[in-house]
Amino acid sequence: MTREAAFFDVDGTLCDTTIVHYYRYFMLRRLSPLAGRLWYSTFLMKCVYYLLLDKLDRQRLNVVFYRNYAGLPVAEIKAQAADCHQHVVRPRRFSQAPDCIEEHRRAGRAIVLVTGSLDFIIQPLAAEMGADAVIAARLVESNGCFTGELVGPPIGAQEKARRMRDFAAERGIDLSRSHAYGDSMADLPMLETVGFPHAVNPDRGLSATAKKRGWPTHHWTIAASTAGNRP
């Protein structure tokens, strides 16, 4: 039986998060308060470069940024994923996201998260949202540590669309009857893959594209009760 699905980008779409938020959390957990302040002042300077690279090529950003994980202990970092979700993801989650996902679930659609963020970071959110599948980045592990290299290409732009098509072929999903949600022009290929694209808090480029093509645009917000808890 042919099925439908609803595909959701995560960072910027379901939550006001980036890959920087997660890494910062893990690093500050490992350092003393003084060492953490010194590290963070240096890291902020690097973030200027990351911001520029994000504007030019988000997939390249992922390759470069994830090298920061090189040498970090796998077991320790993965054990902190639930706390990262509690302290970083949940306070930044858009309040409209759960209801939107539940609406698609009631319609019988498979819920799929598609993200360039790391798989173990996204798993708690996937469980909370009741996602049926997660398409996420993975880091190579060696001798109990991350190498800083990705398993396969970074998941962004065209790679998101390719993974969605592969997923649909494997699961019998009719993409022409499926939905997708994204927030930036980097998500345009995944939105063009389905019959029903949605723009969520879109950047300027995606906003103009959505308006031109008649796609629904959603303006989601963070609940006041959680916004104040963001670190």
C-alpha positions as CSV (number, residue, x, y, z in Angstrom):
1,M,0.0,0.0,0.0
2,T,1.4,3.4,-1.0
3,R,1.9,5.6,2.0
4,E,2.4,9.3,2.7
5,A,4.9,11.0,4.9
6,A,5.7,14.3,6.5
7,F,9.4,15.2,6.5
8,F,10.7,17.8,8.9
9,D,14.0,19.6,9.0
10,V,15.0,20.1,12.7
11,D,17.3,23.1,13.3
12,G,15.4,26.3,12.5
13,T,12.2,24.4,11.7
14,L,11.2,22.4,14.7
15,C,13.6,24.2,17.1
16,D,15.5,27.4,17.2
17,T,18.8,25.5,17.3
18,T,22.0,25.1,15.4
19,I,24.8,22.6,15.4
20,V,26.8,25.2,17.4
21,H,24.4,25.0,20.3
22,Y,24.9,21.3,20.8
23,Y,28.7,21.4,20.6
24,R,28.9,24.3,23.0
25,Y,26.8,22.4,25.5
26,F,29.0,19.3,25.4
27,M,32.2,21.3,25.7
28,L,31.1,23.5,28.6
29,R,30.0,20.3,30.4
30,R,33.6,19.0,30.2
31,L,35.4,22.1,31.3
32,S,35.7,23.9,34.7
33,P,33.9,27.3,34.9
34,L,37.1,29.2,34.3
35,A,38.4,27.0,31.5
36,G,34.9,27.1,30.0
37,R,34.9,30.9,29.9
38,L,38.4,31.0,28.3
39,W,37.4,28.3,25.7
40,Y,34.1,30.1,24.9
41,S,35.8,33.5,24.2
42,T,38.0,31.8,21.7
43,F,35.2,29.7,20.2
44,L,33.1,32.9,19.6
45,M,35.8,34.2,17.3
46,K,35.7,30.9,15.3
47,C,31.9,31.3,15.0
48,V,32.3,34.4,12.8
49,Y,34.0,32.1,10.3
50,Y,31.3,29.5,10.7
51,L,28.6,32.0,10.1
52,L,30.3,33.2,6.9
53,L,30.8,29.6,5.7
54,D,27.1,28.8,6.5
55,K,26.1,31.6,4.1
56,L,28.3,30.3,1.4
57,D,28.0,26.5,1.7
58,R,26.1,24.8,4.5
59,Q,27.3,21.3,3.6
60,R,30.9,22.5,3.7
61,L,30.2,24.1,7.1
62,N,29.1,20.7,8.4
63,V,32.3,19.0,7.2
64,V,34.4,21.7,8.8
65,F,32.5,22.2,12.0
66,Y,32.3,18.5,12.9
67,R,36.0,18.3,13.0
68,N,35.7,20.0,16.4
69,Y,34.5,16.6,17.7
70,A,37.8,14.9,16.9
71,G,39.2,13.2,20.0
72,L,36.0,13.6,22.1
73,P,35.0,10.3,24.0
74,V,32.0,8.7,22.3
75,A,30.5,7.1,25.4
76,E,30.7,10.3,27.5
77,I,29.3,12.6,24.8
78,K,26.4,10.2,23.9
79,A,25.6,9.8,27.5
80,Q,24.9,13.5,27.7
81,A,22.5,13.6,24.7
82,A,19.4,13.4,27.0
83,D,20.6,16.3,29.1
84,C,21.4,18.2,25.9
85,H,17.9,17.7,24.8
86,Q,16.5,18.8,28.1
87,H,18.6,21.9,28.4
88,V,19.2,23.0,24.8
89,V,16.5,21.6,22.5
90,R,13.3,21.7,24.6
91,P,13.7,25.3,25.7
92,R,14.1,26.2,22.0
93,R,11.4,24.0,20.5
94,F,8.6,25.9,18.6
95,S,5.4,25.4,20.5
96,Q,3.4,24.8,17.3
97,A,5.6,21.9,16.2
98,P,4.0,19.0,18.3
99,D,0.5,19.8,17.1
100,C,1.6,20.0,13.5
101,I,3.3,16.6,13.8
102,E,0.3,15.1,15.6
103,E,-2.0,16.3,12.8
104,H,0.1,14.5,10.2
105,R,0.2,11.4,12.4
106,R,-3.6,11.3,12.7
107,A,-3.8,11.6,8.9
108,G,-1.8,8.4,8.7
109,R,1.5,9.9,7.5
110,A,4.9,8.6,8.6
111,I,6.8,11.3,10.5
112,V,10.4,11.6,9.4
113,L,13.1,14.0,10.8
114,V,15.7,15.0,8.2
115,T,18.7,16.9,9.6
116,G,22.3,17.6,9.2
117,S,22.7,17.4,13.0
118,L,24.1,14.3,14.6
119,D,21.9,11.2,15.1
120,F,22.5,10.7,18.8
121,I,21.6,14.4,19.5
122,I,18.3,14.2,17.6
123,Q,17.2,10.8,18.9
124,P,15.6,12.2,22.2
125,L,13.7,14.8,20.1
126,A,12.6,12.0,17.7
127,A,11.3,9.9,20.6
128,E,9.5,12.9,22.2
129,M,7.8,13.8,18.8
130,G,7.0,10.1,18.1
131,A,8.9,10.2,14.8
132,D,8.9,7.0,12.7
133,A,12.3,7.5,11.3
134,V,15.3,9.8,11.5
135,I,17.7,10.8,8.7
136,A,20.7,12.4,10.4
137,A,24.4,12.8,10.2
138,R,26.8,10.3,11.9
139,L,30.3,10.7,13.0
140,V,33.1,8.1,12.5
141,E,34.2,6.4,15.7
142,S,37.6,4.9,16.4
143,N,39.1,3.5,19.6
144,G,36.2,5.0,21.7
145,C,36.6,8.5,20.3
146,F,35.0,10.5,17.5
147,T,37.4,11.1,14.6
148,G,35.7,14.4,13.5
149,E,34.8,12.9,10.1
150,L,31.3,12.2,8.9
151,V,30.0,8.8,7.8
152,G,29.1,9.6,4.2
153,P,28.4,13.0,2.8
154,P,27.0,15.8,5.0
155,I,23.2,15.8,5.0
156,G,22.1,19.1,3.6
157,A,20.7,20.6,0.4
158,Q,20.7,17.9,-2.4
159,E,21.8,15.2,0.0
160,K,18.6,15.7,2.1
161,A,16.5,15.3,-1.1
162,R,18.4,12.2,-2.1
163,R,18.0,10.6,1.3
164,M,14.3,11.3,1.2
165,R,13.9,9.7,-2.2
166,D,15.8,6.7,-1.1
167,F,13.6,6.5,2.1
168,A,10.5,6.8,0.0
169,A,11.5,4.1,-2.4
170,E,12.4,1.7,0.5
171,R,9.2,2.4,2.4
172,G,6.7,2.7,-0.4
173,I,6.1,6.4,0.2
174,D,4.4,8.5,-2.4
175,L,6.3,11.8,-2.4
176,S,3.8,13.5,-4.6
177,R,1.3,13.2,-1.7
178,S,3.7,13.9,1.1
179,H,4.6,17.0,3.0
180,A,7.9,18.7,3.9
181,Y,8.9,21.5,6.3
182,G,12.0,23.7,6.1
183,D,13.2,27.1,7.1
184,S,16.0,28.1,4.7
185,M,17.1,28.0,1.1
186,A,19.3,25.1,2.1
187,D,16.1,23.2,2.5
188,L,14.8,24.0,-0.9
189,P,15.7,20.7,-2.6
190,M,13.9,18.7,0.1
191,L,10.8,20.9,-0.2
192,E,10.8,20.5,-4.0
193,T,10.9,16.7,-3.5
194,V,7.4,16.5,-2.2
195,G,3.9,17.6,-3.4
196,F,3.2,19.7,-0.4
197,P,6.1,22.0,0.7
198,H,5.8,24.2,3.8
199,A,8.1,27.1,4.8
200,V,8.6,27.6,8.6
201,N,10.0,31.0,9.7
202,P,11.7,31.2,6.3
203,D,14.8,33.2,5.6
204,R,14.6,35.9,2.9
205,G,15.3,33.6,0.0
206,L,12.9,30.9,1.0
207,S,10.2,33.4,1.9
208,A,10.4,34.9,-1.6
209,T,10.3,31.4,-3.2
210,A,7.4,30.3,-1.1
211,K,5.4,33.4,-2.0
212,K,6.2,33.0,-5.7
213,R,5.2,29.3,-5.7
214,G,2.2,29.7,-3.4
215,W,3.6,27.5,-0.7
216,P,2.1,27.8,2.8
217,T,4.3,29.8,5.2
218,H,4.1,29.2,9.0
219,H,5.4,31.6,11.7
220,W,6.1,29.5,14.7
221,T,7.2,30.8,18.1
222,I,8.8,29.5,21.3
223,A,6.4,29.4,24.3
224,A,7.1,32.1,26.8
225,S,7.2,29.5,29.6
226,T,10.3,27.8,28.0
227,A,12.0,30.7,26.2
228,G,13.3,32.1,29.5
229,N,15.1,28.8,30.2
230,R,17.4,28.9,27.2
231,P,21.1,28.8,28.2
